[in-house]
């Protein structure tokens, strides 16, 4: 399974701060410089220390107020502190403004069907009515290759002989389905009808878009141990991209999630 970012809101965490500060700001954020908007935001000394060290500036018990309000490290420290404060207090609304779009390759149909239940996301899924799936990959369940958690029994750990037997049976059926599908398509049967022979393990590609809040809601449900291994893998890969895109939000989530966060 492969996850790539197609598009994303630039300076996403600044956007969150601008939107949230605008709730209480007397002026108009549309014509207010970011440093001015954030100048009264309290920040933790540890945050400033991290930001200065990121710039190669050694921390030697500096007074935070030695630095101007518009100093890049101070602005980042204020942004980090404000982002974490909003998340701690459950003010998730401003996190709906930044948007991100993923291209996902090699998702088994049974995982795609779980994902599209998240109605606050937007999807385009590779169509089995039009694309030829004769050569498309097929997912082998993790339980046939290694031990794994599952919602039904809690934990599955088949012995090696049983794994081999079940895997052989699974792969044999998969190959037979491929052959029958190709036979029907070559005979002129529409792909939208022939696809009925293909199982839920068939892999599709998809595009998915959502905002930062919705993504964290998805992670809350799908990163948990009782989620199916495949969608848990997908959620974990998307969470890595979230931290790359919104580092303060992503780091906070890494330390505190999964946690209940309404859509």
C-alpha positions in Angstrom: 0.0 0.0 0.0 1.4 3.4 -1.0 0.2 6.8 0.2 1.2 10.1 -1.5 0.1 13.7 -0.9 -1.3 15.3 -4.1 -2.3 18.7 -2.6 -2.3 20.3 0.8 -3.0 23.7 2.3 0.2 25.6 2.7 1.1 27.0 6.2 -1.8 25.0 7.5 -1.1 25.5 11.2 -0.9 29.3 10.7 -4.3 29.1 9.1 -5.6 27.2 12.2 -4.3 29.9 14.4 -5.6 32.7 12.3 -9.1 31.2 12.3 -9.1 30.5 16.0 -7.6 33.9 16.9 -10.3 35.6 14.8 -13.0 34.3 17.1 -11.9 36.7 19.8 -9.9 39.3 17.9 -11.3 42.8 17.9 -9.9 43.6 14.5 -10.1 41.9 11.1 -7.7 39.1 10.5 -7.8 39.6 6.7 -5.5 42.7 7.0 -3.6 41.8 10.2 0.0 40.5 10.0 0.4 37.1 11.6 3.0 38.4 14.1 0.5 41.1 15.3 -2.3 38.6 15.5 -0.2 36.3 17.7 1.7 38.7 19.8 -0.4 38.3 23.0 -0.3 34.5 22.8 1.6 33.0 25.7 4.1 30.3 24.9 6.1 27.8 26.8 9.8 28.4 27.3 10.5 24.9 26.2 8.9 25.5 22.9 11.1 28.6 22.2 14.1 26.5 23.2 13.2 23.9 20.6 12.7 26.5 17.9 15.9 28.3 18.6 17.9 25.0 18.6 16.3 24.2 15.2 18.0 27.4 14.0 21.3 26.5 15.5 21.0 29.0 18.3 22.3 27.6 21.7 19.9 28.0 24.6 21.7 29.6 27.6 18.8 30.6 29.9 17.7 33.3 27.6 14.8 35.4 28.7 12.1 34.7 26.1 11.3 38.4 25.9 14.8 39.2 24.6 13.4 38.2 21.2 11.1 40.4 19.2 7.5 39.3 18.7 8.1 38.9 15.0 11.3 36.8 15.5 10.7 33.5 13.5 11.5 31.3 16.5 9.1 33.3 18.7 6.4 33.1 16.1 6.8 29.3 15.8 6.9 28.9 19.6 3.6 30.9 19.8 2.1 28.8 17.0 3.1 25.5 18.7 1.8 26.6 22.1 -1.5 27.9 20.6 -2.0 24.7 18.5 -1.5 22.5 21.5 -3.8 24.6 23.7 -6.6 24.4 21.1 -6.2 20.6 20.9 -6.0 20.1 24.7 -9.2 22.1 25.2 -11.1 20.3 22.5 -11.5 23.4 20.2 -11.3 21.4 17.0 -13.3 23.6 14.7 -10.4 25.7 13.4 -8.7 22.4 12.3 -11.4 22.0 9.6 -9.9 24.8 7.5 -6.7 23.1 6.3 -7.4 20.5 3.5 -5.2 17.7 2.3 -5.6 15.2 -0.6 -4.0 11.8 -0.8 -3.5 9.4 -3.6 -3.5 5.8 -2.3 -2.3 2.8 -4.3 -3.1 -0.8 -3.6 -6.0 -0.7 -1.2 -8.0 -4.0 -1.0 -11.7 -3.5 -1.6 -12.6 -4.6 1.9 -10.4 -1.7 3.2 -11.8 0.8 0.7 -15.3 0.0 1.8 -14.4 0.7 5.4 -12.7 4.0 4.5 -15.6 5.3 2.5 -17.9 5.0 5.5 -16.2 8.2 6.7 -18.7 10.5 5.1 -16.8 13.7 5.9 -14.1 12.7 3.5 -14.3 13.0 -0.2 -13.4 10.1 -2.5 -12.8 9.0 -6.1 -12.2 5.3 -6.4 -10.8 3.4 -9.4 -13.8 1.9 -11.1 -14.1 -1.9 -11.6 -16.7 -1.1 -14.2 -14.2 0.5 -16.6 -10.7 -0.4 -15.6 -9.3 -3.8 -16.5 -8.5 -5.7 -13.3 -7.0 -8.8 -14.9 -3.4 -7.8 -13.9 -4.3 -5.8 -10.7 -2.6 -7.0 -7.5 -4.5 -8.9 -4.8 -4.0 -8.6 -1.1 -3.2 -11.7 0.9 -4.6 -11.4 4.5 -2.1 -10.8 7.2 -3.4 -13.7 9.2 -2.1 -16.0 6.5 1.4 -14.7 6.8 1.9 -13.5 10.4 0.2 -13.1 13.8 -2.3 -10.2 14.0 -4.9 -8.6 16.1 -8.5 -8.7 15.1 -11.8 -7.5 16.4 -13.5 -11.0 16.3 -11.1 -13.0 18.4 -8.7 -10.4 19.7 -5.6 -12.2 18.4 -4.9 -14.7 15.6 -1.7 -16.8 15.6 -2.0 -19.8 13.3 0.7 -22.5 13.3 2.9 -22.5 10.2 1.4 -25.6 8.7 -2.2 -24.1 9.0 -1.0 -20.8 7.6 0.6 -22.6 4.6 -2.5 -24.6 3.9 -4.9 -21.7 4.2 -2.6 -19.5 2.1 -2.5 -22.1 -0.7 -6.3 -22.4 -0.7 -6.7 -18.6 -0.8 -4.2 -18.1 -3.6 -5.7 -21.0 -5.6 -9.1 -19.5 -5.4 -7.7 -16.1 -6.3 -6.0 -17.4 -9.4 -9.0 -19.2 -10.5 -11.1 -16.0 -10.2 -8.6 -14.2 -12.3 -8.8 -16.8 -15.1 -12.6 -16.8 -15.1 -12.7 -13.0 -15.1 -10.4 -12.8 -18.1 -12.4 -15.5 -19.9 -15.6 -13.5 -19.5 -14.0 -10.2 -20.5 -12.4 -11.7 -23.6 -15.7 -13.2 -24.6 -17.3 -9.7 -24.6 -18.9 -9.7 -21.1 -18.8 -6.1 -19.7 -16.2 -5.6 -17.0 -18.9 -4.3 -14.7 -20.5 -7.7 -14.8 -17.4 -9.8 -14.9 -16.1 -8.1 -11.7 -18.6 -10.1 -9.7 -16.1 -13.0 -9.8 -13.3 -10.9 -8.1 -13.1 -11.1 -4.4 -12.8 -8.3 -1.8 -9.1 -8.7 -1.7 -8.7 -7.2 -5.1 -6.7 -4.0 -4.9 -7.9 -0.6 -6.1 -6.4 2.9 -6.2 -8.2 5.9 -4.8 -8.1 9.6 -4.1 -9.2 10.9 -0.7 -9.5 14.4 0.6 -10.4 15.9 3.9 -9.6 18.4 6.5 -7.2 18.0 9.4 -10.0 17.5 12.0 -11.7 14.8 10.0 -8.3 13.1 9.4 -7.7 12.9 13.2 -11.2 11.5 13.6 -10.4 8.8 11.1 -7.1 8.1 12.9 -9.0 7.8 16.2 -11.1 5.0 14.9 -8.7 3.3 12.6 -5.3 3.4 14.4 -6.7 1.4 17.3 -5.7 -2.2 17.8 -9.1 -3.6 17.2 -9.2 -2.1 13.6 -8.5 -4.5 10.8 -4.8 -4.6 10.0 -5.1 -3.2 6.5 -7.0 0.0 7.4 -4.8 0.4 10.5 -1.8 0.4 8.1 -3.4 3.0 5.9 -4.3 5.2 8.9 -0.7 5.0 10.2 0.7 6.0 6.9 -1.7 8.9 6.6 -0.8 10.0 10.1 2.9 10.2 9.2 1.9 12.5 6.4 -0.1 14.6 8.8 2.9 15.1 11.0 5.0 16.1 7.9 2.2 18.6 6.9 1.3 19.9 10.3 4.2 19.1 12.6 2.9 20.6 15.9 -0.5 18.9 15.4 1.0 15.7 14.2 3.5 15.5 17.2 0.7 16.2 19.6 -1.4 13.5 18.1 1.5 11.1 18.2 1.8 11.7 21.9 -1.9 11.8 22.8 -3.8 9.8 20.2 -5.8 7.8 19.3 -8.5 9.7 21.3 -12.1 10.5 20.9 -12.5 13.4 18.5 -16.0 14.0 17.0 -16.2 14.5 13.3 
